[in-house]
Structure formats: structure tokens, C-alpha cells
Amino acid sequence: MPDLLYNTATSFRIGPFVDDTDGKTPKEVLTIAQADIRLSKEGGDFAQVNHAQGGGNITHDENGFYILNLSTTDTNTYGDLLIHVYKSGALIWWCHYDVISAEFWAFKHGTSTPITTLVAIQKLQRADMKIDKTGTPWLIIWLEKGTDTEIMRKELKDVNGNNIAALGVIIGQHIHTASP
């Protein structure tokens, strides 16, 4: 799911919007008003997007893609943001976004490196990053089956030498192995 930065105004493309009869022809002349763009924050009730879209309607870019503007009010809740647009003549469009903190954004998108030492990299199967409802980032580390997770919990350090098990890290064993 794409990321959005918490409490930040942003613009991006949504679509493509396609014809509801053939399911493939781009819809390039839709009048999509502010009230047509619905948001659900973290599973809450749907409401119209807060941003007035500059003149009231979103702008067509090309090939059925439109430029959507979101305000800080639209992105002021951590977690899942479901954006939904229904316009007569086009198939329903929706997408889930993950609204994340600036700290988690910097970690996930490479502008900071809070964890530099992952000892026993050969044991690392996968690392996932998740964010809870308070905006706290969690690193989930999956190790090879049979790896002593308690040893790893004691050995993993952040850039300041702190044990990361106390900093919101979940360590588990990855039990699925890929076929060669």
C-alpha cells in the first residue's frame, strides 16, 4: 500500500478511471467534484475529502488519470486511509494508503538509518516495517527457522548501541522457505 506522510498536504495521481461498459477505455472528461471523493480514516465512516481541489474539481492528467490534492486534515490520522471515487460512467476507483509518521517515513524511504547493525545477516529471511495507531514504527524481523531468537534479541543494536528489542522490534521465525 502506498505511503502518505502524516498531517501533510500532498498531490498525486489517482486512476486510471475507465469506462464502466467496456472496462478499458480511459475516461478523460469526468467532472469529479470534491463531494465525489470519499475518505475513510482507519476504518471510520466515509466523508468527503477536505481539500477543495482548486476550483472544485480534480484535474485530468492523461489516459484516465487525475490529480488529487489532499490537505493536512485529510492526512491527520495514522494508519489506513481508504480513498474511494464513484462517478457515473466510470468503474468505481479506490485505493488504500498508509499514513505514517515523519520518523517512519525517513526510516522506510532511506533518509535515516536508525538500525545499522543486523548481526547474523545470513540468518535474516525478511524484515517488515509496520506502524501502529499512535504512529510508532515497528521493525519486524523474520529469521531462519531454528535461529535462537533470544540471542538475536540481545545482539541487535541501534545506531546508539541500544538494544533494539526495547525499541519496538518483533523478532520471529520465518517458517516458509522458497523453492529453488
N, CA, C and O of each residue as an XYZ file, in Angstrom:
720
protein
N       0.855     -1.165      0.000
C       0.000      0.000      0.000
C       0.900      1.227      0.000
O       1.887      1.269      0.734
N       0.572      2.225     -0.814
C       1.400      3.440     -0.875
C       1.349      4.209      0.453
O       0.373      4.134      1.199
N       2.419      4.942      0.719
C       2.524      5.727      1.939
C       2.139      7.175      1.705
O       2.368      7.725      0.628
N       1.550      7.786      2.725
C       1.330      9.224      2.777
C       1.897      9.720      4.095
O       1.815      9.030      5.110
N       2.468     10.906      4.082
C       3.071     11.477      5.268
C       2.000     12.112      6.154
O       1.174     12.891      5.679
N       2.021     11.777      7.431
C       1.042     12.253      8.404
C       0.965     13.777      8.429
O       1.988     14.461      8.430
N      -0.266     14.301      8.449
C      -0.550     15.724      8.635
C       0.157     16.604      7.609
O       0.634     17.690      7.938
N       0.221     16.131      6.362
C       0.923     16.843      5.298
C       0.031     16.960      4.069
O      -0.559     15.976      3.624
N      -0.065     18.175      3.522
C      -0.794     18.378      2.262
C       0.031     17.766      1.135
O       1.258     17.864      1.132
N      -0.637     17.144      0.193
C       0.058     16.474     -0.896
C      -0.826     16.394     -2.131
O      -2.048     16.513     -2.039
N      -0.204     16.192     -3.283
C      -0.910     15.984     -4.555
C      -0.316     14.769     -5.240
O       0.898     14.569     -5.212
N      -1.173     13.947     -5.862
C      -0.698     12.772     -6.580
C      -1.773     12.306     -7.561
O      -2.917     12.759     -7.508
N      -1.391     11.403     -8.450
C      -2.313     10.877     -9.458
C      -3.162      9.757     -8.881
O      -2.687      8.933     -8.099
N      -4.421      9.744     -9.281
C      -5.290      8.607     -8.980
C      -5.873      8.119    -10.295
O      -6.001      8.880    -11.254
N      -6.221      6.849    -10.327
C      -6.773      6.271    -11.542
C      -6.032      5.007    -11.905
O      -5.296      4.466    -11.080
N      -6.207      4.527    -13.112
C      -6.980      5.161    -14.173
C      -8.482      4.956    -13.969
O      -8.920      3.937    -13.436
N      -9.246      5.936    -14.402
C     -10.693      5.814    -14.463
C     -11.021      5.295    -15.848
O     -10.607      5.876    -16.851
N     -11.772      4.190    -15.903
C     -12.099      3.565    -17.185
C     -13.607      3.428    -17.327
O     -14.352      3.451    -16.347
N     -14.031      3.284    -18.575
C     -15.447      3.182    -18.911
C     -16.093      1.991    -18.208
O     -15.512      0.908    -18.134
N     -17.311      2.209    -17.690
C     -17.985      1.132    -16.957
C     -18.632      0.093    -17.865
O     -19.084     -0.943    -17.377
N     -18.689      0.342    -19.166
C     -19.274     -0.672    -20.058
C     -18.228     -1.625    -20.613
O     -18.455     -2.834    -20.654
N     -17.068     -1.091    -21.046
C     -16.051     -1.999    -21.606
C     -14.896     -2.270    -20.644
O     -14.104     -3.181    -20.884
N     -14.782     -1.498    -19.559
C     -13.758     -1.736    -18.548
C     -12.339     -1.444    -18.977
O     -11.397     -1.842    -18.291
N     -12.154     -0.741    -20.125
C     -10.787     -0.471    -20.564
C     -10.578      0.914    -21.167
O      -9.453      1.415    -21.144
N     -11.594      1.538    -21.693
C     -11.430      2.842    -22.322
C     -11.249      3.917    -21.253
O     -12.105      4.075    -20.382
N     -10.123      4.669    -21.314
C      -9.897      5.711    -20.313
C     -10.984      6.786    -20.361
O     -11.422      7.202    -21.434
N     -11.405      7.224    -19.178
C     -12.370      8.320    -19.059
C     -11.576      9.602    -18.805
O     -10.993      9.790    -17.738
N     -11.570     10.478    -19.815
C     -10.713     11.658    -19.760
C     -11.469     12.960    -19.540
O     -10.846     14.014    -19.418
N     -12.792     12.914    -19.485
C     -13.559     14.150    -19.327
C     -14.559     14.046    -18.176
O     -15.638     14.636    -18.237
N     -14.213     13.313    -17.145
C     -15.092     13.221    -15.985
C     -15.043     14.530    -15.187
O     -13.997     15.172    -15.098
N     -16.154     14.904    -14.625
C     -16.199     16.031    -13.704
C     -16.278     15.440    -12.300
O     -17.355     15.105    -11.807
N     -15.127     15.322    -11.676
C     -15.044     14.716    -10.348
C     -14.925     15.848     -9.332
O     -13.887     16.501     -9.226
N     -15.997     16.065     -8.595
C     -16.058     17.156     -7.622
C     -15.557     16.694     -6.256
O     -15.375     15.501     -6.013
N     -15.341     17.651     -5.386
C     -14.884     17.375     -4.021
C     -15.798     16.362     -3.331
O     -15.311     15.465     -2.643
N     -17.086     16.489     -3.503
C     -18.045     15.591     -2.837
C     -18.002     14.160     -3.388
O     -18.489     13.235     -2.737
N     -17.423     13.970     -4.582
C     -17.315     12.634     -5.178
C     -16.147     11.838     -4.609
O     -16.079     10.621     -4.783
N     -15.237     12.514     -3.935
C     -14.027     11.889     -3.409
C     -14.260     11.623     -1.925
O     -14.378     12.554     -1.129
N     -14.324     10.349     -1.563
C     -14.676      9.946     -0.198
C     -13.466      9.319      0.488
O     -12.697      8.581     -0.128
N     -13.313      9.628      1.771
C     -12.210      9.107      2.569
C     -12.736      8.343      3.768
O     -13.752      8.718      4.353
N     -12.053      7.279      4.133
C     -12.298      6.590      5.398
C     -10.955      6.484      6.100
O     -10.025      5.859      5.590
N     -10.859      7.098      7.274
C      -9.618      7.100      8.044
C      -9.656      5.985      9.079
O     -10.506      5.976      9.970
N      -8.731      5.050      8.951
C      -8.560      3.969      9.923
C      -9.877      3.250     10.211
O     -10.197      2.957     11.363
N     -10.639      2.967      9.143
C     -11.870      2.200      9.262
C     -13.082      2.998      9.718
O     -14.141      2.423      9.970
N     -12.940      4.310      9.827
C     -14.055      5.144     10.260
C     -15.054      5.381      9.131
O     -14.888      4.883      8.017
N     -16.086      6.147      9.442
C     -17.111      6.474      8.453
C     -16.504      7.251      7.295
O     -15.534      7.988      7.471
N     -17.086      7.082      6.099
C     -16.651      7.843      4.935
C     -17.097      9.290      5.070
O     -18.159      9.577      5.624
N     -16.277     10.194      4.560
C     -16.593     11.621      4.496
C     -15.931     12.166      3.240
O     -14.993     11.563      2.719
N     -16.413     13.298      2.753
C     -15.793     13.856      1.559
C     -14.399     14.370      1.884
O     -14.106     14.726      3.025
N     -13.549     14.403      0.870
C     -12.197     14.918      1.025
C     -12.291     16.376      1.481
O     -13.200     17.101      1.077
N     -11.349     16.797      2.323
C     -11.392     18.157      2.854
C     -10.927     19.192      1.847
O     -11.502     20.277      1.765
N      -9.895     18.873      1.080
C      -9.316     19.829      0.139
C     -10.308     20.162     -0.958
O     -10.949     19.263     -1.503
N     -10.447     21.438     -1.290
C     -11.436     21.894     -2.276
C     -11.016     21.638     -3.722
O     -11.776     21.977     -4.629
N      -9.861     21.066     -3.976
C      -9.407     20.647     -5.302
C      -9.187     21.794     -6.279
O      -9.194     21.558     -7.487
N      -8.998     22.993     -5.823
C      -8.697     24.118     -6.714
C      -9.753     24.307     -7.785
O      -9.621     23.751     -8.875
N     -10.762     25.049     -7.517
C     -11.846     25.255     -8.469
C     -12.967     24.250     -8.298
O     -13.969     24.325     -9.010
N     -12.827     23.309     -7.372
C     -13.905     22.388     -7.068
C     -13.783     21.012     -7.690
O     -14.333     20.055     -7.144
N     -13.092     20.870     -8.804
C     -12.981     19.572     -9.474
C     -11.516     19.163     -9.584
O     -10.631     20.013     -9.685
N     -11.266     17.841     -9.564
C      -9.891     17.399     -9.780
C      -9.571     17.507    -11.270
O     -10.461     17.436    -12.117
N      -8.305     17.676    -11.568
C      -7.847     17.936    -12.919
C      -7.418     16.646    -13.615
O      -6.693     15.832    -13.042
N      -7.877     16.467    -14.867
C      -7.438     15.312    -15.646
C      -5.987     15.514    -16.050
O      -5.595     16.600    -16.477
N      -5.193     14.456    -15.912
C      -3.788     14.493    -16.319
C      -3.669     13.899    -17.718
O      -3.453     14.624    -18.690
N      -3.810     12.588    -17.818
C      -3.867     11.927    -19.122
C      -4.280     10.482    -18.949
O      -4.116      9.901    -17.876
N      -4.821      9.900    -20.021
C      -5.186      8.484    -20.059
C      -6.029      8.027    -18.868
O      -5.847      6.912    -18.378
N      -6.939      8.864    -18.402
C      -7.827      8.495    -17.312
C      -7.277      8.729    -15.921
O      -7.936      8.385    -14.939
N      -6.093      9.302    -15.804
C      -5.526      9.652    -14.507
C      -5.847     11.103    -14.178
O      -5.841     11.969    -15.054
N      -6.126     11.355    -12.907
C      -6.481     12.686    -12.423
C      -5.575     13.055    -11.265
O      -5.057     12.183    -10.568
N      -5.383     14.358    -11.061
C      -4.546     14.841     -9.964
C      -5.429     15.116     -8.753
O      -6.349     15.931     -8.818
N      -5.140     14.427     -7.644
C      -5.880     14.596     -6.397
C      -5.032     15.399     -5.421
O      -3.838     15.145     -5.262
N      -5.660     16.365     -4.774
C      -5.000     17.159     -3.734
C      -5.592     16.779     -2.388
O      -6.811     16.696     -2.236
N      -4.725     16.549     -1.416
C      -5.166     16.282     -0.049
C      -4.626     17.377      0.865
O      -3.517     17.873      0.666
N      -5.415     17.747      1.862
C      -4.991     18.744      2.839
C      -4.444     18.034      4.076
O      -4.479     16.807      4.171
N      -3.941     18.825      5.018
C      -3.462     18.248      6.274
C      -4.612     17.600      7.042
O      -4.391     16.642      7.783
N      -5.827     18.102      6.877
C      -6.993     17.484      7.518
C      -7.252     16.093      6.954
O      -7.692     15.198      7.675
N      -6.979     15.911      5.663
C      -7.190     14.603      5.028
C      -6.184     13.564      5.514
O      -6.475     12.369      5.496
N      -5.011     14.004      5.945
C      -3.944     13.075      6.347
C      -3.613     13.182      7.838
O      -2.477     12.918      8.233
N      -4.584     13.564      8.667
C      -4.294     13.795     10.086
C      -4.593     12.601     10.986
O      -4.711     12.766     12.200
N      -4.718     11.411     10.422
C      -4.944     10.199     11.212
C      -3.961      9.126     10.749
O      -3.893      8.806      9.563
N      -3.200      8.572     11.696
C      -2.255      7.499     11.367
C      -2.997      6.244     10.927
O      -4.120      5.987     11.360
N      -2.354      5.469     10.059
C      -2.889      4.166      9.674
C      -3.540      4.193      8.307
O      -3.153      4.968      7.433
N      -4.539      3.332      8.134
C      -5.179      3.122      6.839
C      -6.037      4.317      6.430
O      -6.874      4.788      7.200
N      -5.817      4.797      5.207
C      -6.656      5.828      4.606
C      -7.187      5.243      3.302
O      -6.427      5.014      2.361
N      -8.484      5.005      3.253
C      -9.130      4.479      2.052
C      -9.722      5.653      1.286
O     -10.546      6.401      1.812
N      -9.293      5.808      0.040
C      -9.838      6.846     -0.831
C     -10.690      6.142     -1.879
O     -10.253      5.178     -2.508
N     -11.913      6.640     -2.057
C     -12.905      5.994     -2.922
C     -13.557      7.056     -3.796
O     -13.967      8.107     -3.304
N     -13.653      6.778     -5.099
C     -14.320      7.704     -6.021
C     -15.306      6.915     -6.864
O     -14.950      5.925     -7.503
N     -16.546      7.368     -6.853
C     -17.553      6.805     -7.747
C     -18.086      7.938     -8.610
O     -18.552      8.962     -8.111
N     -18.006      7.725     -9.915
C     -18.527      8.693    -10.866
C     -19.268      7.924    -11.943
O     -18.725      6.985    -12.524
N     -20.497      8.314    -12.211
C     -21.310      7.650    -13.227
C     -20.576      7.616    -14.563
O     -20.000      8.617    -14.990
N     -20.600      6.471    -15.211
C     -19.926      6.293    -16.496
C     -18.557      5.650    -16.383
O     -17.997      5.192    -17.380
N     -18.009      5.612    -15.157
C     -16.684      5.014    -14.933
C     -16.808      3.931    -13.869
O     -17.699      3.965    -13.020
N     -15.891      2.968    -13.938
C     -15.833      1.968    -12.878
C     -15.430      2.642    -11.570
O     -14.728      3.653    -11.575
N     -15.874      2.082    -10.464
C     -15.504      2.606     -9.148
C     -13.991      2.479     -8.985
O     -13.397      1.462     -9.342
N     -13.382      3.531     -8.439
C     -11.947      3.518     -8.165
C     -11.732      3.680     -6.671
O     -12.412      4.476     -6.023
N     -10.770      2.914     -6.114
C     -10.394      3.084     -4.711
C      -8.957      2.619     -4.522
O      -8.419      1.851     -5.319
N      -8.353      3.107     -3.444
C      -7.010      2.682     -3.087
C      -6.815      2.907     -1.590
O      -7.296      3.892     -1.031
N      -6.101      1.979     -0.950
C      -5.720      2.125      0.454
C      -4.337      2.769      0.518
O      -3.445      2.419     -0.255
N      -4.170      3.693      1.427
C      -2.884      4.341      1.678
C      -2.547      4.153      3.150
O      -3.437      3.989      3.985
N      -1.258      4.178      3.462
C      -0.797      4.061      4.840
C      -0.261      5.425      5.257
O       0.748      5.881      4.719
N      -0.924      6.085      6.212
C      -0.486      7.383      6.707
C       0.522      7.129      7.826
O       0.193      6.525      8.847
N       1.756      7.599      7.618
C       2.853      7.274      8.532
C       3.536      8.535      9.061
O       3.419      9.612      8.476
N       4.251      8.383     10.177
C       4.955      9.497     10.807
C       6.175      9.905      9.982
O       6.659      9.143      9.145
N       6.661     11.122     10.234
C       7.858     11.617      9.540
C       9.063     10.738      9.859
O       9.903     10.489      8.994
N       9.147     10.263     11.117
C      10.270      9.410     11.513
C      10.240      8.080     10.757
O      11.266      7.607     10.268
N       9.051      7.489     10.671
C       8.931      6.220      9.964
C       9.160      6.413      8.467
O       9.762      5.561      7.814
N       8.684      7.525      7.930
C       8.909      7.857      6.514
C      10.414      7.908      6.239
O      10.896      7.308      5.279
N      11.154      8.631      7.092
C      12.595      8.770      6.906
C      13.297      7.417      6.991
O      14.222      7.145      6.226
N      12.857      6.572      7.919
C      13.439      5.239      8.050
C      13.120      4.386      6.826
O      14.009      3.758      6.250
N      11.863      4.367      6.438
C      11.428      3.485      5.357
C      11.942      3.919      3.990
O      12.263      3.076      3.152
N      12.023      5.221      3.760
C      12.401      5.728      2.446
C      13.863      6.154      2.372
O      14.274      6.810      1.415
N      14.647      5.782      3.380
C      16.093      5.886      3.261
C      16.728      7.202      3.624
O      17.899      7.401      3.299
N      16.034      8.119      4.280
C      16.676      9.363      4.657
C      17.274      9.308      6.054
O      17.928     10.259      6.482
N      17.063      8.214      6.768
C      17.745      7.994      8.043
C      17.959      6.498      8.214
O      17.305      5.689      7.555
N      18.866      6.141      9.088
C      19.168      4.731      9.316
C      19.223      4.468     10.803
O      20.314      4.443     11.372
N      18.075      4.269     11.464
C      18.101      4.060     12.901
C      18.702      2.735     13.328
O      19.134      2.601     14.473
N      18.741      1.769     12.455
C      19.315      0.468     12.823
C      20.438      0.165     11.844
O      20.199      0.011     10.646
N      21.667      0.080     12.355
C      22.806     -0.145     11.475
C      23.388     -1.534     11.599
O      24.019     -2.016     10.658
N      23.201     -2.188     12.716
C      23.821     -3.490     12.918
C      22.761     -4.574     12.965
O      22.005     -4.673     13.932
N      22.706     -5.377     11.934
C      21.885     -6.579     11.966
C      22.859     -7.743     11.927
O      23.199     -8.256     10.861
N      23.304     -8.153     13.118
C      24.252     -9.256     13.177
C      23.593    -10.506     12.623
O      22.368    -10.622     12.610
N      24.407    -11.430     12.172
C      23.923    -12.687     11.605
C      22.980    -12.442     10.430
O      21.896    -13.020     10.357
N      23.415    -11.571      9.508
C      22.598    -11.250      8.333
C      22.246    -12.510      7.549
O      21.184    -12.581      6.931
N      23.134    -13.505      7.574
C      22.849    -14.737      6.865
C      21.602    -15.432      7.404
O      21.016    -16.264      6.713
N      21.196    -15.110      8.606
C      20.004    -15.707      9.197
C      18.742    -14.908      8.881
O      17.630    -15.382      9.112
N      18.915    -13.693      8.351
C      17.774    -12.821      8.087
C      16.991    -13.309      6.873
O      17.554    -13.436      5.786
N      15.715    -13.582      7.044
C      14.854    -14.012      5.953
C      14.100    -12.825      5.361
O      13.984    -12.699      4.142
N      13.593    -11.962      6.227
C      12.769    -10.852      5.765
C      12.647     -9.848      6.907
O      12.669    -10.230      8.077
N      12.519     -8.572      6.570
C      12.228     -7.551      7.577
C      11.048     -6.732      7.072
O      11.048     -6.273      5.930
N      10.061     -6.551      7.909
C       8.877     -5.758      7.573
C       8.821     -4.556      8.491
O       9.241     -4.623      9.647
N       8.299     -3.455      7.971
C       8.090     -2.282      8.798
C       6.602     -2.038      8.904
O       5.901     -2.022      7.892
N       6.115     -1.851     10.100
C       4.706     -1.583     10.352
C       4.608     -0.357     11.241
O       5.582      0.038     11.881
N       3.441      0.232     11.276
C       3.218      1.381     12.143
C       1.930      1.151     12.914
O       0.930      0.708     12.349
N       1.957      1.455     14.211
C       0.737      1.250     14.985
C      -0.125      2.506     14.958
O       0.249      3.497     14.330
N      -1.267      2.478     15.626
C      -2.230      3.585     15.565
C      -1.700      4.869     16.184
O      -2.255      5.939     15.932
N      -0.639      4.795     16.989
C      -0.071      6.001     17.596
C       1.022      6.609     16.731
O       1.572      7.656     17.070
N       1.343      5.950     15.600
C       2.409      6.444     14.733
C       3.767      5.884     15.070
O       4.763      6.300     14.477
N       3.844      4.944     16.014
C       5.114      4.350     16.412
C       5.538      3.294     15.393
O       4.787      2.357     15.120
N       6.751      3.445     14.824
C       7.215      2.429     13.869
C       7.715      1.183     14.583
O       8.322      1.268     15.650
N       7.456      0.033     13.987
C       7.925     -1.259     14.483
C       8.670     -1.950     13.360
O       8.214     -1.961     12.216
N       9.802     -2.520     13.681
C      10.541     -3.336     12.736
C      10.270     -4.786     13.101
O      10.494     -5.201     14.239
N       9.793     -5.548     12.141
C       9.528     -6.970     12.377
C      10.579     -7.757     11.598
O      10.673     -7.644     10.376
N      11.353     -8.541     12.307
C      12.451     -9.299     11.708
C      12.098    -10.777     11.718
O      11.756    -11.341     12.757
N      12.185    -11.391     10.551
C      11.918    -12.827     10.423
C      13.243    -13.523     10.165
O      13.965    -13.171      9.233
N      13.563    -14.514     10.993
C      14.827    -15.237     10.895
C      14.587    -16.656     10.396
O      13.462    -17.156     10.406
N      15.677    -17.294      9.957
C      15.575    -18.683      9.541
C      15.012    -19.532     10.665
O      15.275    -19.279     11.840
N      14.233    -20.544     10.294
C      13.694    -21.475     11.283
C      14.858    -22.107     12.046
O      15.850    -22.526     11.448
N      14.730    -22.170     13.343
C      15.765    -22.765     14.174
C      16.734    -21.754     14.758
O      17.530    -22.116     15.625
N      16.703    -20.482     14.316
C      17.591    -19.461     14.869
C      17.129    -19.115     16.275
O      15.929    -18.993     16.522
N      18.069    -18.956     17.192
C      17.736    -18.610     18.573
C      17.326    -17.143     18.631
O      18.175    -16.253     18.597
N      16.019    -16.897     18.719
C      15.516    -15.523     18.686
C      15.930    -14.735     19.930
O      16.055    -13.512     19.858
N      16.142    -15.393     21.053
C      16.561    -14.667     22.264
C      17.976    -14.116     22.100
O      18.266    -13.005     22.544
N      18.853    -14.887     21.466
C      20.216    -14.386     21.213
C      20.142    -13.177     20.285
O      20.802    -12.166     20.528
N      19.349    -13.275     19.231
C      19.216    -12.153     18.302
C      18.622    -10.941     19.010
O      19.034     -9.809     18.758
N      17.671    -11.171     19.881
C      17.028    -10.082     20.618
C      18.074     -9.316     21.447
O      17.979     -8.098     21.595
N      19.065    -10.033     21.982
C      20.100     -9.401     22.799
C      21.179     -8.742     21.945
O      21.810     -7.787     22.397
N      21.410     -9.225     20.723
C      22.531     -8.749     19.919
C      22.202     -7.581     18.999
O      23.102     -6.815     18.655
N      20.959     -7.414     18.591
C      20.617     -6.354     17.657
C      20.665     -4.996     18.336
O      20.045     -4.798     19.381
N      21.403     -4.052     17.741
C      21.600     -2.731     18.338
C      21.193     -1.645     17.340
O      21.236     -1.845     16.126
N      20.793     -0.477     17.890
C      20.539      0.671     17.023
C      21.830      1.474     16.881
O      22.875      1.050     17.374
N      21.771      2.640     16.207
C      22.975      3.422     15.957
C      23.623      3.948     17.238
O      24.808      4.283     17.236
N      22.864      4.022     18.324
C      23.400      4.499     19.595
C      23.866      3.353     20.497
O      24.278      3.589     21.633
N      23.804      2.127     20.002
C      24.232      0.979     20.782
C      23.161      0.431     21.713
O      23.434     -0.472     22.504
N      21.947      0.963     21.630
C      20.853      0.471     22.465
C      20.318     -0.830     21.897
O      20.269     -1.016     20.682
N      19.921     -1.723     22.778
C      19.312     -2.965     22.336
C      17.966     -2.639     21.699
O      17.125     -1.997     22.329
N      17.753     -3.067     20.470
C      16.541     -2.664     19.765
C      15.310     -3.454     20.181
O      14.199     -3.090     19.795
N      15.468     -4.520     20.952
C      14.287     -5.241     21.418
C      13.424     -4.344     22.290
O      12.212     -4.538     22.384
N      14.052     -3.359     22.930
C      13.304     -2.429     23.775
C      12.761     -1.252     22.969
O      12.076     -0.393     23.524
N      13.054     -1.200     21.677
C      12.667     -0.061     20.854
C      11.563     -0.407     19.866
O      11.416      0.287     18.860
N      10.794     -1.434     20.109
C       9.696     -1.765     19.211
C      10.092     -2.675     18.080
O       9.757     -2.404     16.927
N      10.799     -3.751     18.378
C      11.181     -4.728     17.365
C      10.575     -6.072     17.746
O      10.677     -6.517     18.889
N       9.956     -6.695     16.783
C       9.399     -8.025     16.993
C      10.267     -8.991     16.206
O      10.458     -8.822     15.002
N      10.790     -9.999     16.880
C      11.651    -10.981     16.222
C      10.929    -12.323     16.233
O      10.483    -12.789     17.281
N      10.819    -12.929     15.078
C      10.167    -14.223     14.988
C      10.879    -15.112     13.990
O      11.868    -14.703     13.381
N      10.386    -16.315     13.823
C      10.992    -17.244     12.874
C      10.139    -17.366     11.639
O       8.924    -17.548     11.721
N      10.780    -17.264     10.499
C      10.124    -17.398      9.219
C      10.058    -18.885      8.888
O      11.096    -19.526      8.719
N       8.863    -19.435      8.794
C       8.765    -20.886      8.624
C       8.535    -21.293      7.171
O       8.580    -22.482      6.853
N       8.288    -20.327      6.284
C       8.124    -20.657      4.863
C       9.451    -20.516      4.151
O      10.122    -19.493      4.288
N       9.835    -21.515      3.401
C      11.054    -21.400      2.616
C      10.695    -21.467      1.146
O       9.853    -22.265      0.734
N      11.331    -20.637      0.374
C      11.043    -20.581     -1.063
C      11.648    -21.778     -1.778
O      12.699    -22.278     -1.379
N      10.994    -22.233     -2.821
C      11.536    -23.326     -3.630
C      12.684    -22.818     -4.466
O      12.662    -21.662     -4.889
N      13.700    -23.647     -4.724
C      14.848    -23.190     -5.529
C      14.442    -22.960     -6.969
O      15.274    -22.575     -7.791
